[in-house]
């Protein structure tokens, strides 16, 4: 096994097999570049240390800070949903990985962007994903038979999804109230009889204070092509297994370019951080109940990474609607949309009605 050799042929970066010259692909099973013809493998020389970048340096990045994901990488944009995917030849895209539409646009050289700093490689193969999909489909009630087509290995595609990862130190000043419970004896009448009971009340005190927190490795999806509810279900990600970015990881796979730019990603991070900070304020207030009226936060020493995380994505159309399926490229966990077969539901309804009539006839006798 040798270290992966990247060459440039006609302006396109490629990874030829040192044994037979065929194009290599990243093999999720052995985590190496593999040849589909002679079976040889080559190591990807990627480290585990991922360099973090200063957020302020990239608010208005200069040209030298932007580059394609791979040298002379190609990209295609779906005219239906607007998703842009990057790939290295001979990998091609005929259908959109996110909406299932046919892509008729011509591929072109990839645009420069904030290049990925790290990648979490695929660790399960498309055949393993097909089995996971079959198990998922078999668990669905009233699924149309046509849905089984999506469980074929060639119908689900591997694509790296872009994420922003943020580190930031926060200092927050809050104003609020601390509630302390106390009990009072209350008199009441029950059926004319005078009784007493203990009633809990709350005494409120105005408070204010300063709190701080260090946020580390907070992941924010940089895609709009996949529903957020499914991306959240794919978590947690094995970020500790991420490698420093190497274009070899794209061999045989595609990568989506980010649709949420860095400043927008940082705003989404702040929304997430704000909820955590307000909870910290409640903890700092103490007492039995807390009210946080205002909380202002300053962010400093903010660092970020552009990461690529592995997802198998599939989309299919049924009765004029588009349904999406996503699979975690590390665990094989499946989530997605599903249609219902009106025909199967109707058959069950008819069967239940017939069964009910039979029962009524037996009881009547």
N, C-alpha and C positions, 0 to 999 in steps of 0.2 A: 504494500500500500504506500502510495506517495502522496505528497501534499498537493492540494488542488492547483492545477496550472490554468490560469486565466489568460487567454490570448484574444487578440482583436482580429477579426476577419471581415473585410469589407466594411470596416467601421462599426462592427457589432461585437460586443464582448461575448465570448463563448467559452465553454469548459469541455474540451475534447478529452476522450479517454486516452490515456498514455499507452494502452495496450492495442486498441483497434482503431482509435480515431473517432469513434461514434460520440454523439453528444451525451454528456452526463446529466443526471438529474439528482436532486437532493432526495435521498432515501430516508423516509421517516422511521423506518425499521432499524437501520444501523447507524443513523445520524451521520452518514457520509455521502459523498457524491458517488453514485453508482452507475454502471453501464448496463443498459437493458439488453445488450447483445452478447458481450463476453463475460458479464458478471463480475468484472473487477470493480474495486472500490478505491476511492481516494479520500484522504482525510481533509476536512475543512479546518484550516488553521485560524480559528476564531477564539479569542480569549473570553474570559468571564467578567472582566472589568469593563464596565460601560461608562464612558465619559459623560458627565453631566455638564450642561451648558448654562451660562448665565442668561436668565430670561431677558434682562434689559438689553443685551447685545443683539437680540433678534427681533426687537419690536419694529425696527426698520432695517432688516438685514441687507448688507451689501451683496453684490453679485458673487464675490468670492466665498460667501457663507452659504450659497445655494448651489445644489448640484443634483443630477438625476440619481435615482436609487442604484443604478448600475451604469457603467460606462456604455453609452449608446443604447440604453434600454429603450424599448418601444412601448407605446401606450395606445389604448383605445378608449373612447368615451361612448357610453350608451346613449343613444338619442332619445330613449324612452324615459329612463329614470335619472340620467345625468351622471351616473357613477363612472369614474375613470380608473382603469386598472393598468398596472405596469407589468411587463413580462419580458423575459429574455428569450430570443429565438433559440430553438425552433418552436417553443411554446406559442400557441395561438389562441385567440378567443373568437368563437363563433356565436355563442349565446351569452347574454348578460348573466353574470353570476348572482345578481341580486333581484332581477325582475323577470328573468327568463326570456326576454325579448331577443329577437335576432339582431345581431350587430352588423350593420351594413357599412359603417364608416371604415375608412382606410386607416391602418395603423401608421403612426408617425413617431418621430423621436420624442422621448419623454421630456416633459418640461422640468426645469430645475426647481428644486424645492428644498426645504430644510430636511436634509438627508437623515435617514434613520440612524440612531446611535446603537440600538440593540434590537435583537430579534429573539423571540421564543420559538424555537424550531418545532415543526410538526413531529409528533412521536407515534402517531397511529396512521396506518395506511388507508387508502381508499377502499380496499377490500374489507378491512375491519369496520370502516364507517358504514359500508353497505349492510353488514350484518347487524350493526347497531340500529340502522334505519328499519331493517326488517322486523327487529324485535319491537321497535317503537310503533310501527304500523300495525303489528299484530295486536297491540294493546288498545288500539282505537276502535271504538264501537261505531258502526254504521259508516265506515270509511269506504269510498268508492273503490272498485277494483282497479280503476285507472291509476290510483295513487301508488300502486305497487311499482310503477315504472320508475319512480324517483329513487327507489332502493337499489337500483343498478349502480355499480361502481362508477360508470362513466357519466352518470347523471348528476352526481354531486361533485363539486369542484373545490380544490384547495385554493384558498386565497388568504394572504396575510392582511389583517385589518389594522389600520393605523390607530395608535393611541398616543396621547400626551401623558407623561408622567411628571408630576410636580413635587418639588421639595420647597418648603417655605417656613420661615419663622414668623409667628404672629404675636403681636402685642395688642391686647384689647382692653378698652375701658368700658365698663357697663354701669348702668343705673337701673335699679329695680326695687323690689320689696321682698322682705322675708316674712313669711307667715308662721306664727307660732300658735299651736292649738291649746285651748283651755276648755274647761268644762263648767257649765252652769246648771243649777237645778231648776227645772221648769215644772210649773204646776199645770195640770190639765184635768178635765172631767171625762170620765168614761161611764156612760149609762147613769149619769147623775152622781157617780162616785168620784170624789176628789183624789187624784193620784199625782205622783211626781216622777220625773224621769231626768236623766242626765243628757244634756245636749252639748255637742261639741261646737265651739265657735273658734274663730281665727282672729288673732290680733296681728296687724300688719305694721312693719317698721321699714322706713326708707333706708336703702343701702346703696353703696356704690363701691367699685373696686377695680383693680387691674389684674388681668390674668395673661398668661403666655402659653404658647404651645409650639412644638416643632412638628410640622407635617412632613412625612417621608413617603415617597413612592405612591402618591395618590394618582390613580389611573382615571383618565377622562377619555372616553371614546371620541375619535376624530372623524367618525363616519356618520352620515345621515341615511345610508342605504339600508341599514338593518334596524329593526325596531329596538328601542332602548330596553324594553322589557325583556327581550331575549338576550341582549348583551349582558344585562345584569344577572340573568340566570346562568350564564356561562362562567361567572365568577365562582370561586376565587381562581386567579391565574397563578401558575407556578413561576413567579417573576424571578425567584432565586436561581432558576435554571436557564435564564436568558443568557444569550451570548452577545459579544460585541458584534456589530453588524458586518456581514460579509455578503457581497452579491451572490456568492455561491448558494446561499440558502434559497434564492429565488429560482434556481435551476429546476425546471419542471413544475414550477408553481407561479402564481400571480400575486401581486400585491396591490391593494387599493391605495390611491393617493388620498391624502387627508382632504376632507370637505369642510371641516371645522378648522379654521386657521388658528395660529398660536394665541393671539390676543383673546379670541372668542373662547378657546379652550381654557385659558386662565380665568376668564369670567365664570365659566362653569365650575372650575375648581373652587373659586371663592364662594359660590353658592353652596357647594358641598361643605367647605370649611366653615362657613357661617353657622350651619346647623350644629356642627361639632362644638364651635366656640360658645354658642348660646347654651349648650348643655353643660359645658365647663363652667359658665357663669352661674348656672343654677346650683351646681355642686359647690361653688365658692360661696354662694349666698347662704346655703345651709338652711336650718330650720325645718319645719314640717311641710311648708309649701313655698314656692318661689314664683315671682313675677319678674320677667326681664323686660323693661320698658324700652331700653335703648342699648345698643352695643356697637361701638365703632372699633374697627380693626385695621391695623397697619401691617402690611406684609413686607418682609425684608429678606435679603439673602435668598431670593427665589431662583431656583435652578430647575431645569427641565430636561427631559429626554423625549425623543421621538422614537417610539417602539412599534414593532410589528408583531402582532399576536396571531396565532394560527387558528383558522376557522375553515371548516368545510361548509360551503354555502350552496343551496339549491333553491330554485324557484320554478314553479310550474303553474300553468293556467288551467282552470277548471270552471266550466260554465261562465266564461267571460271574466273571471276573477283571478288575481294573482295571489298565490300562496307561497310563503317563504319558509325554509327550513334551515337551521344552523346547527352545526355540530362542533363541539369543543375539540380542536385538533390535538389536544393532549390527553383528554379523558374519554372522549367518545360520547359525552353527554349530549342528548338530542333535545332540541326545542323547536317548535314551529307552529305554523298555521295548519289547519286541516279543514277540508270541506266535509259535508255530510251527504250521504247517498239518500235522496228522497225515495228512491225505489226500494232500498233495503228497509227504510223506516216504514214505508207503506206495507211491505210484505209482513213485517212484524206486527203491525197494527191489525192487518187482516187475520193473521194467525191467532192473535189474542182474542179477537172478536169471535172467531170460529170456536176457539177453546171455551170461551165464556158461554156461547150458545149450547155447546155440548154439555157443559156442567149444568146449565139451567134445565135442559131436557132430562138429564139423569135425575136431578132433584125433583122435577115435576112428576116423574113416574113413581 
